[in-house]
Amino acid sequence: EKVKLEMAVLMADNFRARITPTDAEISAHFAANQETYRSPEKRRVRFINIDPETLRATMTVTPAEVDARYRENMSMFSTPEQVRASHILFKTEGKDEAAVEKAAQAVLARVGAGEDFAALAKQFSEDSSAANGGDLDFFAREAMVKPFSDAAYGQDVGEVSGLVKSEFGFHIIKTTDKRPAATRTLAEVRPQLEDQIKFEKAQTEAQKIADDAAGQIDDPSDLDRVAQSKGLTVGDSGLFSRDEPLAGLGFAPAVAAEAFTMEQGKVSGQLRTNQGFAFISLVEIAPPAVPTLDAVRDRVRDDVARLQAIEVAKTRAATLSQAAQRGSFAAAAKAAGVEMKTTELITRGFALPDVGVNSAVDDAVFALTQGQVSAPISTPNAVVVAKVVERASTTPEAFAAEKTQLTNELLQRRRQEFFASYMTKAKTKMT
């Protein structure tokens, strides 16, 4: 089932500049919606961070190591011969090949007569490169089908081929530039190789330090002693929730997962982070709590302003909807100061202009008949008015054709749901 829509989207942000919530409105909204602002459980850890990036500066690399790495990876620094070409493609699939060839010959004659190749490509080419005047940029020989590459590589810069037939159709090819094969010298890539080797050594050293530390850390008090012996510092994450970054560690899912399962006063084993390795000790647990209004006043003010802006948008949208029902939707949108937008035939779940995927809009517009205009439809950040200008209902034949695919999709979804439930239950039994 599909609909084609004319839409007017009244964004709440367009009305917020004229809205200033009062202290009384802010207090009333907070009092009525305190649970919305409840903070989740947070925890704080002390940690040792073993970061290869920090160790990199202490690593040394010999000229012999760089030379060996260069020889081993010579192909990485070699660029094959490349050609830049433009083409005009005439597709033959599903067409009378003789007729296509005749049309291609006519355009080739115009190229030969001196007409602009790029302009002809934009007009006649059936390839996505037509918008760029047929330009394909630089490519290696093996990047294109053989007949095409043979033609492009076999002619001089500026030369235009005759008709070249490939599995895609007929091509007119213009070679516009060439690059010879080249290999970057050791001197050119030495800094890159030195940095690469240093980082590999730093990673190895970080793993060595982490493995050594793992054998020495049994108690939270060991963190300071081990850190001092290895020239490291003990950091403090500050309070963080499960989905927040940790100060000094950034986003570290393994660390956060450990922090929210371990007991206070305990120390972890070796943990992987995006930076390297960490050992943590849980030092504080802050339970979920409703904050004071002062702590979240700015957030509450923004919410009140957004809701009030939505109400203003609703009023404007109601006027627009009534005017659209009496006459032109485009004229009604223009009078409301909103740009009308038109969709193609779309299904439920399609990303709509400005509001994206929205079930409330889907429910409203798919309940309309062709030619009907909706009442204002509220979304979290906008109000939508839509007119159905075309409907395409599903048919028994179409359903029968897609039934197997739909069955497979539903089966896959059930399997994924079952697997997720199974794993959730399995985790509760793990020690």
Phi, psi and chi 1 to 4 in degrees:
 res  aa     phi    psi   chi1   chi2   chi3   chi4
   1 GLU       -  129.7 -171.8  178.7   18.9      -
   2 LYS  -134.9  153.8  -64.0  180.0 -179.7  179.6
   3 VAL  -136.0  149.0  -66.5      -      -      -
   4 LYS  -110.2  130.2 -177.9  176.8 -178.0  179.1
   5 LEU  -120.0  147.9  -55.4  174.3      -      -
   6 GLU  -103.5  130.5  -69.0  177.2  -15.8      -
   7 MET  -129.0  145.3  -68.0  178.4   58.7      -
   8 ALA  -125.9  121.7      -      -      -      -
   9 VAL  -113.0  114.9 -178.3      -      -      -
  10 LEU   -97.2  102.3  -67.8   84.6      -      -
  11 MET   -76.2  133.3  -59.0  -60.6  -63.2      -
  12 ALA   -59.0  -35.9      -      -      -      -
  13 ASP   -58.9  -27.3  -78.0  -12.0      -      -
  14 ASN   -70.6  -13.6  -66.0  -23.6      -      -
  15 PHE  -111.4   -6.4  -57.3   96.6      -      -
  16 ARG   -71.7  -27.0  -71.7 -178.4   68.3  160.2
  17 ALA   -60.4  -27.5      -      -      -      -
  18 ARG   -95.0    8.1  -60.2 -170.0  -68.6  -86.3
  19 ILE  -114.5  127.5  -66.1  174.2      -      -
  20 THR  -130.6   98.9  -54.8      -      -      -
  21 PRO   -60.8  141.9  -22.3   34.2      -      -
  22 THR   -82.3  163.4   65.1      -      -      -
  23 ASP   -60.0  -36.6  -72.5  -18.8      -      -
  24 ALA   -65.7  -40.8      -      -      -      -
  25 GLU   -65.8  -40.3  -69.9  169.9  -27.3      -
  26 ILE   -64.1  -44.5  -67.3  171.1      -      -
  27 SER   -64.4  -41.3  -63.7      -      -      -
  28 ALA   -66.0  -41.0      -      -      -      -
  29 HIS   -66.1  -40.6 -178.9   80.4      -      -
  30 PHE   -65.0  -42.0  178.7   72.7      -      -
  31 ALA   -63.3  -34.4      -      -      -      -
  32 ALA   -85.4  -12.5      -      -      -      -
  33 ASN  -135.6   37.3  -61.2  -84.2      -      -
  34 GLN   -59.5  -37.4  -72.3 -169.9   19.4      -
  35 GLU   -63.2  -26.5  -75.4  -58.2  -45.6      -
  36 THR   -61.0  -30.2  -56.4      -      -      -
  37 TYR  -102.9    7.2  -56.7   99.1      -      -
  38 ARG   -61.9  130.7  176.7 -178.9  -70.9  -85.7
  39 SER   -83.3  145.1   61.8      -      -      -
  40 PRO   -75.2  171.8   30.2  -35.6      -      -
  41 GLU   -59.5  138.7  177.0 -176.4  -26.9      -
  42 LYS  -127.5  154.6  -64.6 -167.6  173.9 -173.6
  43 ARG  -135.7  159.7  -62.1 -162.9  170.6 -165.5
  44 ARG  -131.3  136.0 -179.6  168.6   67.7   89.3
  45 VAL  -128.0  153.8  -61.4      -      -      -
  46 ARG  -100.0  146.5  -63.0 -179.6   75.8 -125.1
  47 PHE  -150.5  156.0   62.9   87.0      -      -
  48 ILE  -106.7  130.2  -66.9  176.3      -      -
  49 ASN  -114.0  121.7  179.7   30.6      -      -
  50 ILE  -107.4  103.1  -56.3  166.5      -      -
  51 ASP  -110.3  114.0 -179.1    8.8      -      -
  52 PRO   -57.0  -32.8  -24.3   34.0      -      -
  53 GLU   -62.7  -37.2 -168.2   62.4   45.0      -
  54 THR   -69.9  -35.6  -57.7      -      -      -
  55 LEU   -74.9  -20.7  -64.8  170.7      -      -
  56 ARG   -54.7  -41.4 -170.3 -160.6  -59.0 -124.4
  57 ALA   -63.7  -20.9      -      -      -      -
  58 THR   -91.3   -6.3   65.7      -      -      -
  59 MET   -83.6  147.2  -60.6  -65.8  108.6      -
  60 THR  -118.8  150.9   58.2      -      -      -
  61 VAL  -132.0  133.8  179.2      -      -      -
  62 THR   -91.1  154.6   66.0      -      -      -
  63 PRO   -56.3  -35.6  -27.0   35.8      -      -
  64 ALA   -63.9  -37.1      -      -      -      -
  65 GLU   -66.2  -40.1  -71.8  174.3  -40.8      -
  66 VAL   -66.8  -44.7  176.3      -      -      -
  67 ASP   -58.8  -44.5  -68.3  -14.2      -      -
  68 ALA   -64.1  -42.8      -      -      -      -
  69 ARG   -63.5  -37.7 -179.1   63.6   59.4   89.3
  70 TYR   -64.5  -45.6  179.2   73.0      -      -
  71 ARG   -65.2  -37.8  -70.3 -167.4  -59.5  -86.8
  72 GLU   -68.8  -25.8  -68.8  166.1    4.0      -
  73 ASN  -122.5   32.6  -62.5  -84.7      -      -
  74 MET   -54.9  -37.4 -175.4   74.5   73.6      -
  75 SER   -63.7  -26.9   61.1      -      -      -
  76 MET   -66.4  -24.6  -69.4  176.2   54.3      -
  77 PHE  -105.7    9.4  -51.7  112.1      -      -
  78 SER  -106.6  133.6  -61.6      -      -      -
  79 THR  -113.7  124.3  -55.4      -      -      -
  80 PRO   -70.9  167.3   28.1  -35.9      -      -
  81 GLU   -57.2  140.0  178.2 -172.7    7.4      -
  82 GLN  -132.1  151.7  -68.7 -175.3  -45.4      -
  83 VAL  -127.3  146.1  156.6      -      -      -
  84 ARG  -111.2  132.6 -175.8  170.1 -170.2  168.4
  85 ALA  -144.5  158.9      -      -      -      -
  86 SER  -119.8  153.5  -62.3      -      -      -
  87 HIS  -147.1  161.6   78.8  140.7      -      -
  88 ILE  -119.6  120.0  -55.4  171.8      -      -
  89 LEU  -106.0  133.1  171.2   63.8      -      -
  90 PHE  -117.0  106.9  -58.9   84.6      -      -
  91 LYS   -73.5  145.4  -67.5 -176.6  177.3  179.3
  92 THR  -111.8  -12.3   53.1      -      -      -
  93 GLU   -59.9  124.5 -175.9  178.1    0.5      -
  94 GLY    73.3   12.6      -      -      -      -
  95 LYS  -123.2  167.8  -60.7  177.8 -177.8  178.7
  96 ASP   -75.2  109.0 -179.5  -17.1      -      -
  97 GLU   -59.7  -39.0 -174.2  172.2  -50.3      -
  98 ALA   -63.5  -40.5      -      -      -      -
  99 ALA   -67.1  -39.5      -      -      -      -
 100 VAL   -64.1  -43.8  173.6      -      -      -
 101 GLU   -62.2  -38.9 -176.6  175.4   10.0      -
 102 LYS   -63.5  -42.7 -176.5  177.1  178.8 -179.7
 103 ALA   -64.8  -39.4      -      -      -      -
 104 ALA   -65.9  -39.5      -      -      -      -
 105 GLN   -62.5  -36.6  -73.4  -74.4    6.3      -
 106 ALA   -65.0  -40.7      -      -      -      -
 107 VAL   -71.1  -38.0  174.6      -      -      -
 108 LEU   -59.5  -39.3  178.1   60.7      -      -
 109 ALA   -62.9  -36.9      -      -      -      -
 110 ARG   -68.7  -36.6  -67.2  173.3   64.5  174.2
 111 VAL   -62.6  -45.4  173.5      -      -      -
 112 GLY   -64.0  -25.9      -      -      -      -
 113 ALA   -81.6   -2.4      -      -      -      -
 114 GLY   103.1    5.8      -      -      -      -
 115 GLU   -68.9  155.0  -70.8 -166.0   42.7      -
 116 ASP   -64.9  122.3 -177.0   69.7      -      -
 117 PHE   -62.7  -45.2 -169.2   96.0      -      -
 118 ALA   -62.5  -41.1      -      -      -      -
 119 ALA   -65.1  -40.0      -      -      -      -
 120 LEU   -67.1  -37.0  -68.7  170.8      -      -
 121 ALA   -63.1  -44.1      -      -      -      -
 122 LYS   -61.5  -34.6  -72.3 -179.7  179.9  179.3
 123 GLN   -81.3  -38.5 -177.5  177.6   -6.2      -
 124 PHE  -114.1  -25.2  -66.3  104.9      -      -
 125 SER   -67.4  140.6 -177.8      -      -      -
 126 GLU  -103.2   24.5  -62.9  177.5   87.3      -
 127 ASP  -108.7  155.9 -175.2   59.6      -      -
 128 SER   -62.4  -20.0   58.2      -      -      -
 129 SER   -73.9   -5.8   63.1      -      -      -
 130 ALA   -57.0  -37.6      -      -      -      -
 131 ALA   -61.9  -24.7      -      -      -      -
 132 ASN  -101.2   23.2  -62.0  -38.9      -      -
 133 GLY    70.5   23.5      -      -      -      -
 134 GLY    85.8   -0.2      -      -      -      -
 135 ASP   -68.3  129.3 -178.9   30.9      -      -
 136 LEU  -106.9    2.1  -62.1  169.4      -      -
 137 ASP    61.6 -169.8 -150.5  -22.9      -      -
 138 PHE   -77.9  143.6  -77.1   95.5      -      -
 139 PHE  -148.5  150.8   56.5   87.8      -      -
 140 ALA   -79.5  161.9      -      -      -      -
 141 ARG   -57.4  -42.3 -177.7 -179.2  -73.6  -88.3
 142 GLU   -77.5   -5.3   62.0  -86.2   11.5      -
 143 ALA   -75.5  -19.8      -      -      -      -
 144 MET  -116.0  162.6  -59.5  -66.3 -179.1      -
 145 VAL   -64.3  152.7  -68.1      -      -      -
 146 LYS   -56.1  -47.8 -170.2  174.8 -173.9  -57.7
 147 PRO   -58.7  -37.1  -22.6   33.5      -      -
 148 PHE   -68.2  -49.6 -168.3  100.7      -      -
 149 SER   -62.8  -41.1  -72.9      -      -      -
 150 ASP   -59.0  -41.3  -73.2  -11.9      -      -
 151 ALA   -69.5  -47.8      -      -      -      -
 152 ALA   -65.3  -40.1      -      -      -      -
 153 TYR   -79.5  -20.6  -85.4   80.0      -      -
 154 GLY   -90.2    1.1      -      -      -      -
 155 GLN  -123.1  161.7   58.1 -167.6   18.3      -
 156 ASP   -77.1  163.1  -64.9  -29.6      -      -
 157 VAL   -61.7  130.8  172.6      -      -      -
 158 GLY    94.0  -13.8      -      -      -      -
 159 GLU   -82.6  145.7 -170.5  175.2  -11.7      -
 160 VAL  -113.7  135.1  177.2      -      -      -
 161 SER   -76.5  170.5   70.8      -      -      -
 162 GLY   -79.7 -164.6      -      -      -      -
 163 LEU   -70.2  130.4  -69.3 -171.0      -      -
 164 VAL  -115.4  122.0  175.5      -      -      -
 165 LYS   -95.9  130.6 -170.3  173.5 -173.7  -55.6
 166 SER  -131.9 -176.7   77.9      -      -      -
 167 GLU   -65.5  -15.6   60.1 -163.6   75.8      -
 168 PHE   -91.4  -22.8  -57.9  105.8      -      -
 169 GLY   145.9 -148.6      -      -      -      -
 170 PHE  -102.9  133.9  -67.6   99.3      -      -
 171 HIS  -115.7  144.8  -52.5 -100.5      -      -
 172 ILE  -112.2  120.4  -56.9  171.2      -      -
 173 ILE  -116.9  130.5  -55.0  167.6      -      -
 174 LYS  -116.6  120.8 -179.0  177.6 -178.7  179.1
 175 THR   -83.4  121.8  -59.5      -      -      -
 176 THR  -109.1  -17.7   56.0      -      -      -
 177 ASP  -166.8  159.9 -157.8   -4.8      -      -
 178 LYS  -140.0  145.6  -70.5 -171.6  175.2 -176.4
 179 ARG  -124.6  126.8  -73.2  176.6  179.5  165.0
 180 PRO   -72.1  159.3   26.7  -33.9      -      -
 181 ALA   -60.9  144.7      -      -      -      -
 182 ALA  -148.8  151.4      -      -      -      -
 183 THR  -127.4  125.4  -60.1      -      -      -
 184 ARG   -68.6  139.0  -63.9  168.5   67.8 -169.2
 185 THR   -76.6  164.2   65.8      -      -      -
 186 LEU   -59.4  -39.8  175.1   57.6      -      -
 187 ALA   -61.1  -36.6      -      -      -      -
 188 GLU   -69.7  -35.7  -70.2  175.6  -47.7      -
 189 VAL  -102.8   -0.3  -60.4      -      -      -
 190 ARG   -54.7  -48.9 -175.9  178.2  -66.8  -81.2
 191 PRO   -58.3  -39.6  -24.2   35.4      -      -
 192 GLN   -63.3  -45.0  172.2 -172.3  -24.0      -
 193 LEU   -68.6  -40.1  -68.5  176.4      -      -
 194 GLU   -60.0  -43.8  -73.2  179.2  -14.3      -
 195 ASP   -65.3  -39.7 -167.2   57.6      -      -
 196 GLN   -64.0  -45.3 -179.4 -175.9   12.9      -
 197 ILE   -66.8  -40.1  -63.4  169.4      -      -
 198 LYS   -58.8  -43.2  -78.4 -177.2  179.3 -179.4
 199 PHE   -67.4  -39.1 -173.2   63.1      -      -
 200 GLU   -62.1  -42.1  -69.6  171.6    4.5      -
 201 LYS   -65.2  -38.2  -72.7 -174.1  172.9 -176.2
 202 ALA   -64.4  -38.8      -      -      -      -
 203 GLN   -64.9  -42.1  -72.1  178.8  -51.6      -
 204 THR   -62.6  -43.0  -58.8      -      -      -
 205 GLU   -65.6  -40.1 -178.6   64.7   16.5      -
 206 ALA   -62.4  -42.2      -      -      -      -
 207 GLN   -63.1  -39.6 -178.0   71.8   68.0      -
 208 LYS   -63.7  -45.6  179.9 -179.4  176.5 -178.4
 209 ILE   -63.2  -43.3  -66.9  172.0      -      -
 210 ALA   -63.8  -42.6      -      -      -      -
 211 ASP   -64.2  -39.5  -69.3  -16.0      -      -
 212 ASP   -67.5  -41.9 -172.6   48.1      -      -
 213 ALA   -65.3  -35.4      -      -      -      -
 214 ALA   -58.6  -31.6      -      -      -      -
 215 GLY   -80.8   -6.5      -      -      -      -
 216 GLN  -114.6   -9.1  -58.6 -179.9   43.7      -
 217 ILE  -106.3  109.2  -61.8  176.0      -      -
 218 ASP  -121.7  -15.8  -61.6  -50.3      -      -
 219 ASP  -143.0  149.8 -175.2   86.1      -      -
 220 PRO   -52.0  -32.5  -29.0   36.7      -      -
 221 SER   -67.9  -17.6   60.8      -      -      -
 222 ASP   -72.1  -21.7  -66.6  -29.9      -      -
 223 LEU   -57.3  -49.0  -70.7  178.9      -      -
 224 ASP   -64.6  -43.0  -66.8  -75.2      -      -
 225 ARG   -63.9  -46.9  175.6 -179.1   55.7   78.6
 226 VAL   -68.0  -41.1  171.6      -      -      -
 227 ALA   -59.9  -44.0      -      -      -      -
 228 GLN   -65.0  -40.3 -176.0  175.9    9.3      -
 229 SER   -68.4  -22.5   70.0      -      -      -
 230 LYS  -110.4   11.9  -62.0 -173.0  178.1  -58.6
 231 GLY    70.9   26.2      -      -      -      -
 232 LEU  -108.0  172.5  -56.7  170.6      -      -
 233 THR  -121.9  154.3   57.2      -      -      -
 234 VAL   -94.9  122.3  177.9      -      -      -
 235 GLY   -97.5  166.1      -      -      -      -
 236 ASP  -124.7  124.7 -168.3  -49.9      -      -
 237 SER   -75.6  -19.6   68.7      -      -      -
 238 GLY    69.0  171.1      -      -      -      -
 239 LEU   -70.4  136.1  -72.6  168.2      -      -
 240 PHE  -145.3  151.5   62.3   94.0      -      -
 241 SER   -92.5  175.9   66.5      -      -      -
 242 ARG   -57.6  -33.1  -74.8  179.5 -179.7  -91.1
 243 ASP  -104.6   11.6  -59.1  -39.8      -      -
 244 GLU  -103.1  155.5  -70.6  179.9  -34.3      -
 245 PRO   -71.8  156.9   26.0  -33.5      -      -
 246 LEU  -101.2  134.5  -72.4   70.7      -      -
 247 ALA   -59.6  124.0      -      -      -      -
 248 GLY    92.3  -14.9      -      -      -      -
 249 LEU  -125.6  -18.3  -70.9  176.4      -      -
 250 GLY    70.1 -156.1      -      -      -      -
 251 PHE   -72.5  118.5  -78.1  102.3      -      -
 252 ALA  -138.3   83.9      -      -      -      -
 253 PRO   -55.5  -41.1  -25.8   34.7      -      -
 254 ALA   -65.6  -37.8      -      -      -      -
 255 VAL   -68.1  -46.0  174.1      -      -      -
 256 ALA   -62.2  -42.5      -      -      -      -
 257 ALA   -60.9  -42.6      -      -      -      -
 258 GLU   -66.2  -42.1 -179.8   73.3    9.2      -
 259 ALA   -61.7  -34.0      -      -      -      -
 260 PHE   -91.2    6.9  -83.6   84.2      -      -
 261 THR  -122.5  -18.5   54.6      -      -      -
 262 MET   -83.4  161.3   70.1 -170.5  -56.8      -
 263 GLU   -85.2  149.1  -63.6  178.4   29.1      -
 264 GLN   -64.1  137.2 -165.7  164.0  -10.1      -
 265 GLY    88.0    2.2      -      -      -      -
 266 LYS  -100.7  168.7  -61.8  -68.7 -174.4  179.6
 267 VAL  -126.3  145.5   67.4      -      -      -
 268 SER   -85.8  170.2   75.1      -      -      -
 269 GLY   -83.7 -165.1      -      -      -      -
 270 GLN   -69.1  127.9 -177.5 -175.5  127.1      -
 271 LEU  -120.9  144.5  -58.8  171.5      -      -
 272 ARG   -87.9  141.5  -74.5  -62.5  -49.5 -136.6
 273 THR  -127.5  173.2   71.5      -      -      -
 274 ASN   -65.2  -22.0  -70.2  -26.7      -      -
 275 GLN   -95.1  -30.3  -60.5  166.9  -46.0      -
 276 GLY   170.0 -107.8      -      -      -      -
 277 PHE  -135.9  152.7  -54.1   90.8      -      -
 278 ALA  -145.9  153.4      -      -      -      -
 279 PHE  -125.4  133.3  -63.2   85.3      -      -
 280 ILE  -128.2  156.2   66.2  171.2      -      -
 281 SER  -132.5  128.3  172.1      -      -      -
 282 LEU   -79.3  123.6 -179.7   62.4      -      -
 283 VAL  -117.9  -14.4  -65.4      -      -      -
 284 GLU  -156.4  141.9 -176.7 -179.2   -6.0      -
 285 ILE  -125.9  122.4  -60.9  175.1      -      -
 286 ALA  -108.5  111.1      -      -      -      -
 287 PRO   -67.9  163.2   25.4  -33.9      -      -
 288 PRO   -56.3  143.9  -21.3   31.6      -      -
 289 ALA  -156.1  150.0      -      -      -      -
 290 VAL   -83.7  122.0  174.5      -      -      -
 291 PRO   -74.8  168.2   30.0  -35.2      -      -
 292 THR   -73.1  159.2   63.4      -      -      -
 293 LEU   -60.0  -39.6  173.9   56.5      -      -
 294 ASP   -60.7  -32.9  -74.2  -18.4      -      -
 295 ALA   -70.0  -26.2      -      -      -      -
 296 VAL  -125.1   20.2  -68.9      -      -      -
 297 ARG   -56.0  -45.0 -177.9  175.4  -66.1  -84.9
 298 ASP   -61.5  -41.3  -71.1  -15.8      -      -
 299 ARG   -65.0  -42.0 -178.1  178.9  162.2 -164.4
 300 VAL   -65.8  -41.4  178.1      -      -      -
 301 ARG   -59.2  -43.5 -179.2 -173.0  -67.2  106.9
 302 ASP   -62.5  -40.2  -75.7  -14.4      -      -
 303 ASP   -65.3  -43.0  -72.1  -14.8      -      -
 304 VAL   -63.9  -43.3  173.4      -      -      -
 305 ALA   -62.6  -39.8      -      -      -      -
 306 ARG   -65.3  -43.1  176.6  178.1   56.0   80.8
 307 LEU   -65.6  -39.3  -67.6  171.9      -      -
 308 GLN   -67.9  -36.7  -68.5  179.5   -9.8      -
 309 ALA   -65.5  -37.2      -      -      -      -
 310 ILE   -61.1  -40.1  -72.5  -74.0      -      -
 311 GLU   -64.9  -40.0  -69.1  -56.0  -46.7      -
 312 VAL   -63.2  -42.9  174.5      -      -      -
 313 ALA   -62.9  -37.5      -      -      -      -
 314 LYS   -61.2  -43.6  -79.1 -177.2 -174.8  177.5
 315 THR   -62.3  -46.0  -58.1      -      -      -
 316 ARG   -63.5  -39.3 -175.8   79.0   62.0   88.3
 317 ALA   -68.0  -35.6      -      -      -      -
 318 ALA   -63.2  -41.9      -      -      -      -
 319 THR   -63.3  -43.3  -57.9      -      -      -
 320 LEU   -60.6  -44.5 -170.9  161.2      -      -
 321 SER   -62.2  -43.8  175.4      -      -      -
 322 GLN   -64.1  -41.5  -67.5  166.9    5.6      -
 323 ALA   -66.6  -38.0      -      -      -      -
 324 ALA   -68.3  -31.1      -      -      -      -
 325 GLN   -70.5  -25.1  -69.6  171.2   23.9      -
 326 ARG   -90.6  -21.2  -63.9 -168.7  -61.9  -92.0
 327 GLY  -158.4 -140.6      -      -      -      -
 328 SER   -73.1  130.4  164.1      -      -      -
 329 PHE   -65.4  -42.1 -169.6   93.4      -      -
 330 ALA   -61.1  -42.0      -      -      -      -
 331 ALA   -66.6  -39.1      -      -      -      -
 332 ALA   -65.0  -40.6      -      -      -      -
 333 ALA   -64.2  -43.5      -      -      -      -
 334 LYS   -62.3  -41.4 -175.2  176.0 -179.2 -179.7
 335 ALA   -63.7  -29.5      -      -      -      -
 336 ALA   -84.9   -2.1      -      -      -      -
 337 GLY    77.1   27.0      -      -      -      -
 338 VAL  -121.5  139.4 -176.0      -      -      -
 339 GLU   -78.1  126.9  178.7 -173.3   -1.3      -
 340 MET   -76.9  136.6 -175.6 -172.2   80.6      -
 341 LYS  -123.1  144.1  -60.7 -172.5  177.0 -179.7
 342 THR  -119.0  135.2  -55.8      -      -      -
 343 THR   -98.4  167.7   70.8      -      -      -
 344 GLU   -81.9 -175.4  -61.0  -59.9  -40.0      -
 345 LEU   -65.9  120.6  -80.7  167.7      -      -
 346 ILE  -126.1  157.0   58.2  171.8      -      -
 347 THR  -100.3  171.0   59.6      -      -      -
 348 ARG   -58.5  146.9  -74.9  178.5  174.1   84.4
 349 GLY    84.9    4.1      -      -      -      -
 350 PHE   -78.4  143.6 -172.7   84.8      -      -
 351 ALA   -75.0  112.3      -      -      -      -
 352 LEU   -86.1  155.0  -62.5  161.4      -      -
 353 PRO   -55.7  129.7  -25.4   33.9      -      -
 354 ASP    72.7  -29.3  -63.8  -33.3      -      -
 355 VAL  -111.2  -10.0  -65.4      -      -      -
 356 GLY    69.6 -153.1      -      -      -      -
 357 VAL   -75.9  124.9  176.6      -      -      -
 358 ASN  -146.8  116.0 -171.3  -78.9      -      -
 359 SER   -68.0  -33.0   59.2      -      -      -
 360 ALA   -63.9  -42.3      -      -      -      -
 361 VAL   -67.2  -43.5  177.7      -      -      -
 362 ASP   -56.3  -48.7  -77.6   -8.6      -      -
 363 ASP   -59.6  -39.6  -69.1  -16.6      -      -
 364 ALA   -71.3  -48.6      -      -      -      -
 365 VAL   -75.0  -31.5  -61.0      -      -      -
 366 PHE   -77.9   -7.8  -82.9   91.5      -      -
 367 ALA   -90.4   -7.3      -      -      -      -
 368 LEU   -88.3  154.1  -59.9  175.0      -      -
 369 THR   -92.0  166.5   58.6      -      -      -
 370 GLN   -60.6  131.4 -173.7  165.7  -42.7      -
 371 GLY    94.1  -14.1      -      -      -      -
 372 GLN   -77.7  150.2  -87.2 -167.7  -54.2      -
 373 VAL  -111.3  136.8  176.7      -      -      -
 374 SER   -76.8  158.9   74.4      -      -      -
 375 ALA   -72.4  169.4      -      -      -      -
 376 PRO   -58.0  134.4  -26.8   36.5      -      -
 377 ILE  -115.2  117.9  -49.7  162.8      -      -
 378 SER   -85.2  138.4  -65.8      -      -      -
 379 THR  -124.1  172.3   75.2      -      -      -
 380 PRO   -57.0  -29.1  -28.3   36.6      -      -
 381 ASN  -130.8   11.4  -63.6  -63.4      -      -
 382 ALA  -162.4  169.1      -      -      -      -
 383 VAL  -125.8  133.2  179.2      -      -      -
 384 VAL  -115.7  137.9  176.4      -      -      -
 385 VAL  -121.5  133.2  178.9      -      -      -
 386 ALA  -137.6  149.5      -      -      -      -
 387 LYS  -121.9  132.1  177.8 -179.5  179.2  179.0
 388 VAL   -84.9  112.5  175.3      -      -      -
 389 VAL   -97.3  -13.6  -65.2      -      -      -
 390 GLU  -160.4  142.3 -174.4  179.8  -14.9      -
 391 ARG  -125.0  145.7  -74.3 -169.4   68.0  103.0
 392 ALA  -133.1  100.0      -      -      -      -
 393 SER   -79.6  154.0  -63.0      -      -      -
 394 THR   -72.2  157.3 -173.0      -      -      -
 395 THR  -124.1  157.1   64.6      -      -      -
 396 PRO   -56.1  -35.5  -26.2   35.1      -      -
 397 GLU   -66.4  -43.1  -67.0   77.6   16.3      -
 398 ALA   -65.4  -39.7      -      -      -      -
 399 PHE   -63.7  -43.1  174.2   66.6      -      -
 400 ALA   -61.5  -37.4      -      -      -      -
 401 ALA   -68.1  -30.5      -      -      -      -
 402 GLU  -103.8   -0.1  -64.1 -173.0   25.6      -
 403 LYS   -60.1  -41.8 -173.5  173.4 -178.9  179.4
 404 THR   -62.8  -44.5  -60.2      -      -      -
 405 GLN   -63.6  -42.5  179.2 -178.9  -18.2      -
 406 LEU   -63.7  -40.2  -68.1  169.0      -      -
 407 THR   -61.3  -44.0  -59.2      -      -      -
 408 ASN   -64.7  -39.8  -70.4  -23.8      -      -
 409 GLU   -63.6  -44.1  -70.6  175.3   -3.1      -
 410 LEU   -65.2  -40.4  -74.7  168.4      -      -
 411 LEU   -61.8  -43.8 -177.1   59.2      -      -
 412 GLN   -63.1  -40.3 -176.5   62.5   21.8      -
 413 ARG   -63.3  -43.4 -172.0 -175.1  -54.1  168.0
 414 ARG   -61.2  -41.4  -62.9  -84.9  176.7   87.7
 415 ARG   -61.9  -42.8  -74.3  170.9  173.0  158.1
 416 GLN   -64.9  -40.7  -70.3  170.6  -15.1      -
 417 GLU   -64.3  -42.0  -70.3  170.3   -6.8      -
 418 PHE   -63.2  -44.4  176.0   85.0      -      -
 419 PHE   -62.8  -43.6  178.7   71.2      -      -
 420 ALA   -62.1  -41.5      -      -      -      -
 421 SER   -66.1  -42.1  -61.4      -      -      -
 422 TYR   -59.3  -46.0  178.5   90.4      -      -
 423 MET   -68.3  -37.7  -68.8  -57.9  -67.8      -
 424 THR   -60.3  -43.9  -60.8      -      -      -
 425 LYS   -68.6  -39.7 -174.1  173.6 -178.3 -179.9
 426 ALA   -61.4  -37.9      -      -      -      -
 427 LYS   -63.5  -31.3  -74.0  178.7 -178.0  178.1
 428 THR   -68.3  -20.0   65.5      -      -      -
 429 LYS   -94.5   -8.0  -61.1  178.8 -179.1  179.1
 430 MET   -78.4  142.4  -65.4  -66.9  176.6      -
 431 THR  -111.5      -   57.7      -      -      -
